[in-house]
Amino acid sequence: MTDNISELEMRRKKLLFRGGHRGTKENDILMGRFMDKHLSTLTEEQLDTFEALINEVPDADFFKWATGKEQAPAQYDTDVLRMIRDLSNA
């Protein structure tokens, strides 16, 4: 059990760094707010989803989806993106 916890924590630390260095200040802020509020409580599946957003989605698309300016494709329209969008519209 301890190994699983430390693996999850290591993964969260890596995502914290990568999520805070997206390439644009606007996305860094959106990701930062989300990570401050939710990163420590995300499930492994949600971490997978968050990691896909970081690794696969170009900055411009992410910003449009996260701010609700455009609808995300189904594969990215997840609970994680909705949590990010809710914070960006708060």
Buried (B, 14 or more C-beta within 10 A) or exposed (E): EEEEEEEBEEBBEEBBEBBBEBEEEBBBBBBBBBBEEBBEEBEEEBBEBBBBBBEEBEEEBBBBBBBEEEEBEEEBEBEBBEBBBEBBEE
